[in-house]
């Protein structure tokens, strides 16, 4: 029964999708601090028309290219991101 692990390895190595792991960033304990303003650790995210209310869940930040991001929430809803800022 080694065919399943080999098949899974084959799918990962051949690239079942075009997206690499570096295109996603984990946002632990993200909180809404103002309408269209979220904070996760030292990262502040400015969104546009995001109605998602959170007080400490995990989400993913997807990077599409220079200045193009999207938040993917645990319920699979998304929010467009205008800017990502880091605090020193």
C-alpha positions, 0 to 999 in steps of 0.5 A: 500500500505504498501507492498512496504516499507515492501518489501524494508525493508525485502531486506535490513535486509536479505542482498540482497548482501554480501557487508556491508556498511563499505566496501565503503568509499566516496572520495569527491572532488578527484583530480588527482595530477600526473599519478597514484596519486590521492588526496581526502582531507587528503588521497593520493591514488596510483593506477596502470595504471589508466587513469581516469582524474578528477579535483574534482568529487566524487568517492568511495573507495571499500575495499576488504581486507588488502591492496586490494582497488579499486576506483569506479568512477561516470561513473562506471569505476574502477581503481586498487589501490596499496596503500592508504596513509593518510597525517597528 
